[in-house]
Amino acid sequence: MNNTKYVFVTGGVTSSLGKGIIAASLAKLLQVRGYSVTIQKLDPYINIDPGTLNPYEHGECYVTNDGAETDLDLGHYERFLNIPTSQANNVTTGRIYQSVIDKERRGDFLGKTVQVIPHITNEIKERIQLLGKTGKFDIVITEIGGTVGDIESLPYIEAVRQLEWELGKENAIVIHLTLIPYLAAAGELKTKPTQHSVKMLMQSGVNPDILVCRTEHHLSESIKRKLALFCNVKQEDVIESIDADTIYDVPVFMQNEGLDKVVLKKLNLNADTEPDLSKWNNFLSKHKNPKHAVEIGLIGKYVELKDAYKSISESFIHAGSSQEIKVNIHWIHSEELTPTNAAEKLKNLNGVIVAPGFGERGIEGKISAVQYVRENKIPFLGICLGMQMAVIEFARNVIGLKDANSTEMNPATEFSVISLMEAQKNISNMGGTMRLGAWDCKLSKNSKVYNAYQTEMISERHRHRYEFNNKYLDQITNAGMKISGINPKTSLVEIIEIPDHPWFVGVQYHPEYKSTVLNPHPLFVAFVKACLENS
């Protein structure tokens, strides 16, 4: 018999309240109590996945080991829980409808009229319970994207209503995250938006079991009593979530508020074992009390929206804290960089990272940044497109191939040092067709990356269509660039270095996807250390 318990996290009043952080924080508290927990995200948009979404629209596209292009919240889940997610952890309305339509075309519904209820809601319920039926997890937390009242969220709320009824209240509960705004003119917190949000949820047949209230000011006992009375919950089930200095404070705040105890009590699970957050608190202490600081420039095309590089900025927090170093990121738009102003914009930095991206816009600025840090011996890390720009810059300015480029930017380039992967040449659909997920890489023992990883074989996550062109391998290595990581099966160049530089590394993969609070990524750790030595 499957005894998996389900926790649903919904949101009200406004978007961007932090459902993902609350879900991840609760999961962390349950995990350190000894429970096996996973989190999934249900996104109400019709895209099949975020892979074809503009970063300005949706922030970073996060990639799992099994090659799923997912919502950035899955990055929070992995960073908090230190366990990998998969395709099953992220579901979109597009994927739900695609599956139902495929079943209808096959005749699975035996000619019945296909409707939102029961066919779409049944599909949602199946996806919700997919992880629970594996038998690996005691508790599955499901975050429902959007805000209660959104038209696109209604099928998900209805699926939750049905599941609560089918599984029973001891096996499925709802946490509603809401906002308690502070009106400065009146000098008081207002509960009415939360009351309306809960009322809207109840009109859909779902009664929240727990209210988590985002607030700028502490909630008084009288406000908690009022919320409990008008929102049909017990006062102990009204949880304050006050604004935090860092998202990593939230598990501690939620522990202090007793969120995990309330959840376990409602699910009829043992709450006697106190959560052991000693490792987490040690990380927090180092993060908040650094002994050193470094200035690192992040050169990107989407820097107006910091969430476009969420995993990278979080990786710097993990790597910096592990060494008691505060990493100050300077967000620099690649379109604003030129060969003439690169020195002025980059001269005060201890290190530079050239970030991933797609398309021609801002490319020359990235190349200018690479040239400056290479010539001035400033520590450099290039990720995916950043690694490709390092190869192009080297080919142009060291070897003398002035037209060197990627065929992504200039299909007619005379020197295509970066070119479309062979497996990509006959692909016309853009969604989910890149080289995705975890691939092996063999490191050269005499290299900076081997010193960082301390192992010869690694596995890292990818998301790209273009690659180092092995036609130029000898020419580039003879000029002084070292190939320090290669895929053992395909001979794809994964890592480049410049040995006579203090720290110059470019990687075709995305190391930021695997960095967690308790396991900072070794490449980021080594890069931050090199930046400190250059300070």
ZAMARGU-4260 file (C-alpha; in steps of 0.2 Angstrom, whole numbers, plus 5000, padded with zeros to 4 digits):
<rodrens>
0) 5000/5000/5000 | 5006/5017/4995 | 5007/5029/5011 | 5014/5044/5002 | 5007/5061/5009
5) 5004/5076/4998 | 5006/5094/5002 | 5000/5107/4990 | 5006/5125/4990 | 4995/5138/4982
10) 4997/5157/4981 | 4985/5172/4982 | 4984/5191/4981 | 4999/5193/4970 | 5012/5183/4961
15) 5031/5182/4965 | 5027/5179/4984 | 5040/5165/4985 | 5030/5149/4984 | 5045/5140/4978
20) 5056/5146/4993 | 5042/5141/5005 | 5040/5124/4997 | 5059/5121/4997 | 5060/5127/5015
25) 5047/5116/5021 | 5055/5101/5012 | 5071/5105/5020 | 5064/5105/5037 | 5055/5088/5034
30) 5071/5081/5026 | 5082/5085/5041 | 5068/5077/5052 | 5072/5061/5042 | 5058/5061/5030
35) 5061/5057/5011 | 5054/5072/5002 | 5053/5079/4984 | 5045/5094/4976 | 5036/5097/4960
40) 5030/5112/4950 | 5014/5113/4941 | 5015/5128/4929 | 4999/5134/4921 | 5006/5141/4905
45) 5003/5132/4888 | 5021/5131/4883 | 5027/5113/4883 | 5042/5118/4894 | 5052/5134/4897
50) 5065/5129/4884 | 5059/5141/4871 | 5054/5155/4882 | 5063/5171/4882 | 5074/5173/4898
55) 5066/5191/4900 | 5049/5182/4900 | 5052/5168/4913 | 5070/5169/4920 | 5082/5155/4919
60) 5078/5138/4911 | 5084/5125/4923 | 5090/5108/4916 | 5089/5092/4925 | 5100/5077/4924
65) 5088/5068/4913 | 5088/5082/4901 | 5071/5091/4906 | 5070/5110/4902 | 5061/5116/4918
70) 5056/5131/4928 | 5069/5139/4938 | 5060/5134/4955 | 5067/5117/4952 | 5084/5125/4955
75) 5079/5130/4972 | 5072/5113/4976 | 5089/5105/4972 | 5099/5118/4980 | 5089/5116/4996
80) 5087/5097/4996 | 5104/5092/4989 | 5095/5079/4978 | 5092/5079/4959 | 5075/5082/4951
85) 5069/5075/4935 | 5056/5077/4921 | 5042/5072/4933 | 5046/5087/4944 | 5039/5100/4932
90) 5023/5099/4923 | 5015/5112/4912 | 4997/5114/4905 | 5005/5112/4888 | 5011/5095/4892
95) 4995/5090/4901 | 4985/5095/4885 | 4997/5087/4873 | 4996/5070/4883 | 4977/5071/4883
100) 4976/5075/4865 | 4988/5061/4860 | 4977/5049/4870 | 4961/5055/4861 | 4970/5053/4844
105) 4975/5035/4849 | 4957/5031/4853 | 4960/5029/4872 | 4944/5037/4877 | 4933/5026/4866
110) 4925/5040/4857 | 4919/5050/4873 | 4918/5069/4872 | 4935/5075/4880 | 4933/5088/4893
115) 4942/5098/4906 | 4933/5088/4919 | 4937/5073/4920 | 4950/5071/4907 | 4962/5086/4910
120) 4959/5085/4929 | 4963/5066/4928 | 4979/5069/4919 | 4984/5082/4932 | 4980/5070/4946
125) 4990/5056/4938 | 5005/5068/4936 | 5004/5074/4954 | 5004/5056/4960 | 5018/5050/4948
130) 5032/5053/4960 | 5022/5047/4975 | 5019/5030/4967 | 5038/5027/4965 | 5038/5022/4983
135) 5054/5033/4986 | 5045/5047/4995 | 5036/5049/5011 | 5030/5067/5006 | 5027/5075/4989
140) 5026/5094/4990 | 5017/5101/4974 | 5019/5120/4970 | 5005/5126/4959 | 5011/5141/4949
145) 5001/5157/4946 | 4988/5165/4958 | 4972/5158/4964 | 4958/5166/4953 | 4968/5165/4937
150) 4958/5156/4924 | 4973/5145/4919 | 4975/5139/4937 | 4957/5133/4939 | 4960/5115/4932
155) 4974/5113/4945 | 4964/5119/4959 | 4950/5107/4954 | 4962/5093/4953 | 4968/5097/4971
160) 4950/5097/4977 | 4947/5080/4970 | 4963/5073/4977 | 4960/5079/4994 | 4943/5071/4994
165) 4950/5054/4986 | 4965/5053/4997 | 4958/5060/5014 | 4963/5075/5024 | 4977/5065/5033
170) 4985/5062/5017 | 4983/5078/5007 | 4984/5096/5014 | 4984/5113/5006 | 4996/5128/5011
175) 4990/5144/5005 | 5004/5158/5003 | 4997/5175/5004 | 5002/5194/5006 | 4998/5205/5021
180) 5001/5222/5014 | 5007/5236/5026 | 4999/5253/5022 | 5011/5266/5028 | 4998/5280/5028
185) 4987/5271/5040 | 5002/5263/5049 | 4994/5246/5049 | 4994/5229/5041 | 4979/5224/5031
190) 4971/5207/5031 | 4957/5210/5018 | 4967/5204/5003 | 4971/5188/5011 | 4952/5186/5016
195) 4947/5188/4998 | 4960/5176/4992 | 4955/5163/5004 | 4937/5166/5000 | 4941/5163/4981
200) 4950/5147/4985 | 4935/5141/4995 | 4923/5145/4981 | 4933/5132/4971 | 4929/5119/4984
205) 4947/5120/4992 | 4949/5125/5011 | 4967/5130/5015 | 4973/5120/5030 | 4988/5132/5033
210) 4990/5150/5029 | 5008/5157/5026 | 5008/5176/5027 | 5021/5186/5018 | 5024/5202/5027
215) 5036/5216/5030 | 5031/5218/5048 | 5028/5205/5062 | 5010/5199/5064 | 5002/5202/5081
220) 4992/5189/5090 | 4976/5199/5086 | 4980/5199/5067 | 4983/5180/5068 | 4967/5178/5078
225) 4957/5188/5065 | 4965/5179/5050 | 4961/5162/5059 | 4943/5167/5062 | 4939/5174/5044
230) 4949/5161/5035 | 4942/5146/5043 | 4959/5140/5050 | 4966/5137/5068 | 4977/5151/5075
235) 4992/5140/5076 | 4990/5137/5057 | 4993/5155/5053 | 5012/5156/5049 | 5021/5172/5048
240) 5034/5173/5034 | 5043/5190/5036 | 5054/5197/5023 | 5072/5189/5025 | 5089/5196/5021
245) 5092/5180/5011 | 5081/5166/5004 | 5092/5154/5015 | 5085/5162/5031 | 5068/5155/5026
250) 5070/5137/5033 | 5076/5144/5049 | 5061/5156/5050 | 5049/5143/5046 | 5056/5131/5059
255) 5054/5145/5072 | 5036/5148/5066 | 5033/5129/5068 | 5027/5126/5050 | 5035/5109/5049
260) 5026/5104/5066 | 5009/5110/5060 | 5011/5100/5043 | 5017/5084/5052 | 5002/5085/5064
265) 4989/5087/5050 | 4997/5073/5040 | 4997/5062/5056 | 5016/5060/5055 | 5028/5059/5069
270) 5035/5076/5074 | 5045/5070/5089 | 5062/5071/5080 | 5069/5089/5080 | 5076/5095/5064
275) 5095/5096/5063 | 5099/5112/5054 | 5117/5112/5061 | 5125/5111/5043 | 5113/5124/5036
280) 5116/5136/5050 | 5135/5134/5048 | 5133/5139/5030 | 5122/5154/5035 | 5135/5159/5048
285) 5149/5159/5035 | 5138/5168/5022 | 5134/5182/5034 | 5151/5184/5042 | 5164/5183/5027
290) 5182/5187/5031 | 5186/5192/5013 | 5177/5200/4998 | 5179/5198/4979 | 5172/5209/4965
295) 5167/5198/4950 | 5159/5204/4934 | 5145/5194/4926 | 5145/5198/4907 | 5128/5194/4900
300) 5114/5198/4888 | 5099/5198/4900 | 5106/5206/4915 | 5091/5218/4917 | 5082/5202/4924
305) 5094/5194/4937 | 5083/5178/4937 | 5090/5174/4920 | 5106/5169/4929 | 5098/5163/4945
310) 5109/5147/4946 | 5125/5156/4943 | 5122/5170/4956 | 5117/5156/4969 | 5132/5146/4965
315) 5143/5161/4969 | 5134/5162/4986 | 5138/5143/4989 | 5156/5144/4984 | 5159/5160/4992
320) 5152/5155/5009 | 5162/5139/5009 | 5177/5149/5009 | 5170/5164/5020 | 5172/5175/5005
325) 5158/5188/5000 | 5156/5188/4981 | 5150/5205/4975 | 5143/5202/4957 | 5144/5217/4945
330) 5131/5215/4932 | 5138/5221/4915 | 5127/5221/4899 | 5138/5213/4885 | 5130/5226/4872
335) 5138/5240/4882 | 5156/5233/4880 | 5168/5237/4866 | 5187/5235/4863 | 5189/5253/4868
340) 5179/5254/4884 | 5182/5236/4891 | 5197/5242/4901 | 5187/5255/4910 | 5173/5244/4914
345) 5183/5229/4919 | 5199/5236/4927 | 5193/5235/4945 | 5187/5217/4945 | 5195/5202/4953
350) 5187/5190/4940 | 5175/5189/4926 | 5162/5176/4921 | 5155/5177/4903 | 5138/5169/4905
355) 5127/5158/4893 | 5115/5164/4880 | 5109/5162/4863 | 5109/5173/4847 | 5120/5186/4839
360) 5116/5201/4851 | 5129/5207/4862 | 5142/5194/4856 | 5156/5206/4851 | 5155/5213/4869
365) 5158/5196/4876 | 5173/5194/4865 | 5180/5211/4870 | 5178/5205/4889 | 5187/5189/4885
370) 5202/5198/4876 | 5204/5210/4891 | 5204/5197/4905 | 5215/5185/4894 | 5228/5199/4891
375) 5228/5206/4908 | 5228/5190/4917 | 5212/5192/4926 | 5203/5175/4932 | 5190/5170/4919
380) 5176/5157/4919 | 5166/5155/4903 | 5150/5145/4903 | 5143/5137/4887 | 5142/5152/4875
385) 5155/5160/4886 | 5167/5146/4883 | 5163/5147/4864 | 5167/5166/4864 | 5184/5162/4873
390) 5188/5150/4858 | 5183/5163/4845 | 5193/5177/4854 | 5208/5166/4855 | 5207/5161/4836
395) 5205/5179/4831 | 5218/5188/4842 | 5231/5174/4845 | 5231/5164/4830 | 5226/5178/4818
400) 5210/5170/4811 | 5202/5188/4810 | 5185/5181/4803 | 5184/5167/4816 | 5166/5165/4823
405) 5152/5153/4827 | 5140/5148/4813 | 5126/5152/4825 | 5131/5171/4823 | 5138/5170/4805
410) 5134/5155/4795 | 5146/5161/4781 | 5161/5163/4792 | 5177/5158/4784 | 5184/5151/4800
415) 5170/5142/4810 | 5179/5137/4826 | 5162/5135/4833 | 5149/5125/4823 | 5132/5116/4823
420) 5134/5099/4831 | 5132/5085/4818 | 5117/5078/4827 | 5108/5095/4826 | 5110/5098/4807
425) 5093/5090/4802 | 5083/5096/4817 | 5069/5109/4813 | 5059/5110/4829 | 5067/5121/4842
430) 5059/5114/4858 | 5068/5101/4868 | 5080/5096/4854 | 5096/5103/4860 | 5110/5093/4868
435) 5102/5092/4885 | 5105/5083/4902 | 5120/5075/4910 | 5135/5069/4899 | 5152/5062/4904
440) 5168/5071/4903 | 5186/5065/4905 | 5198/5078/4912 | 5217/5080/4909 | 5226/5076/4925
445) 5238/5091/4923 | 5225/5104/4922 | 5216/5117/4933 | 5199/5108/4931 | 5207/5092/4938
450) 5214/5101/4953 | 5196/5108/4956 | 5187/5092/4954 | 5200/5080/4961 | 5194/5066/4949
455) 5196/5061/4931 | 5178/5057/4926 | 5164/5070/4929 | 5146/5071/4923 | 5139/5088/4920
460) 5123/5095/4913 | 5122/5103/4895 | 5110/5114/4885 | 5117/5119/4868 | 5117/5116/4849
465) 5134/5122/4844 | 5151/5115/4848 | 5170/5117/4847 | 5175/5113/4829 | 5188/5099/4830
470) 5194/5104/4813 | 5203/5118/4822 | 5209/5107/4836 | 5228/5106/4832 | 5229/5124/4826
475) 5221/5130/4843 | 5231/5119/4854 | 5248/5123/4845 | 5245/5141/4849 | 5243/5138/4868
480) 5225/5134/4872 | 5224/5117/4881 | 5209/5105/4879 | 5207/5099/4897 | 5190/5090/4896
485) 5183/5079/4882 | 5168/5068/4881 | 5175/5050/4880 | 5162/5044/4867 | 5160/5058/4855
490) 5177/5067/4857 | 5167/5083/4860 | 5178/5097/4868 | 5170/5101/4884 | 5183/5112/4893
495) 5197/5124/4887 | 5211/5132/4897 | 5225/5143/4895 | 5240/5136/4905 | 5250/5152/4906
500) 5236/5162/4913 | 5232/5162/4932 | 5215/5155/4930 | 5207/5154/4913 | 5194/5141/4910
505) 5179/5139/4898 | 5166/5125/4899 | 5153/5119/4887 | 5142/5113/4900 | 5133/5122/4914
510) 5141/5119/4931 | 5129/5131/4940 | 5115/5118/4939 | 5123/5106/4951 | 5129/5118/4964
515) 5120/5116/4981 | 5120/5124/4998 | 5129/5109/5006 | 5139/5104/4990 | 5146/5120/4982
520) 5152/5117/4964 | 5171/5114/4963 | 5173/5125/4948 | 5165/5140/4956 | 5175/5136/4972
525) 5191/5136/4962 | 5186/5152/4952 | 5181/5162/4968 | 5198/5156/4976 | 5207/5162/4961
530) 5198/5179/4961 | 5203/5181/4980 | 5221/5178/4975 | 5220/5191/4962 | 5212/5204/4974
</rodrens>
